[in-house]
C-alpha cells in the first residue's frame, strides 16, 4: 500500500513540475516576443525567436489544459500525441529563449545554450540518483532525511 501511495505522490509531483514548466515557458515566450511585434525587419535570431514561440505558445497552452485534466484525474495521459507535443513545445520554447538571447548578444545565446544543457544534465543526474534510492541524508536541523522543512 505504501508503494502505491509513493507512486501516486511521484505522479502528482511530475504533474506539478510539468505545469510549472509549461506556464513558465508560456510567460517567458509572451514577454520575449513583445518587442518584435512592432519591430520592422527582424534579424535571423529574432526571426527564429518569433517562429519558435509561434510553435511553442499554442502547444504549451494546450498542454496546460491537458495537465489540469491530468491533475484532476491524478494520472498522466498515455497519449503518444501528448508526449510528442511536450517534446516539440519544450524544444521550441527553449530554442526561442536561446534565439532571443542570441539576438541581444551571440555570446549570451551560447552561454544560455550551454548552461541550459548543463541544467538538463544536472536535473537528469539528480532525478536518476533520487529514483534509484541513493542513501538518505538528514536535512539540516531535522535529524531525519524524510522530514519536510
Secondary structure as UniProt FT lines:
FT   HELIX           2..37
FT   HELIX           44..73
FT   HELIX           80..104
FT   HELIX           106..131
FT   TURN            132..133
FT   TURN            140..142
//
